[in-house]
């Protein structure tokens, strides 16, 4: 089973997805998402939903158990990454 990090700070959240999966699904994340190395951090309000829908359409739905929640009470380091 593949798991994905769902990173949240007090103001927002992102799902960490490998760049290879983003490309395979034909997605183009907006400037609201971030990238670093082999991962894209999909913004929870728009880009993450597009990813969830694309996986469902590909016959690989995302289940709640696929997401590992990571919370911080301060700004997440994701905010310091390069935007897509």
PyMOL commands that set and color helices and strands:
alter all, ss='L'
color gray80, all
select helices_A, chain A and resi 19-24+47-57+64-66+77-80
alter helices_A, ss='H'
color red, helices_A
select strands_A, chain A and resi 4-8+13-18+34-36+39-43+67-71+82-83
alter strands_A, ss='S'
color yellow, strands_A
deselect
rebuild
show_as cartoon
